[in-house]
Amino acid sequence: MSEQLLKFTSSGIYCEKADVFLDPWRAVNRAIISHGHADHARYGHTKYLAHNHTTEIMKHRLGDQDYSSVEYGERTKINGVTFTLIPAGHILGSSQIKVEFNGQVAVFSGDYKLEDDGISGVYEPIPCDLLITECTFGLPIYRWQDQLSVKEEINNWVQDNAEKGISSILFGYSLG
């Protein structure tokens, strides 16, 4: 078997052939960022590559940096390695990062969501030899209701409160 395209290092997931990190947690020279949440898009990298929506989020959160933006499906070559961002469906601009070299295909996905929310892009499964995925909510105890049911529950709650003269306030993370 040939050498793996991606490996774990003390700075994050690394593609040695391209000398680039994916969602690194320490400052590095080149970073490809899957999405704009703070646990994935961190300050301090020399160069950032991300989907154009993620780049706009990072500009707001991280300030003036050396950003390069790409669209979904756009292929970017770095030192002979091809990187393609594919929708992850998690938040606006969230991407799976497809890495290709000499017939090998690796996919890194930070967070993703299988159900289409109409905003974040539709998750697309990608055939690959290696898949690295985040699993914050990977335990079987985490089973989310479908979005339509949640929306209906919220609407019913707001209507019930309005009929009783009660204000409804929803709290949420600042970036979805």
Summary of the structure (lengths in Angstrom):
residues: 176
radius of gyration: 18.5
end to end distance: 40.5
largest distance: 66.8
contacts: 503
relative contact order: 0.14
helix: 16%
strand: 29%
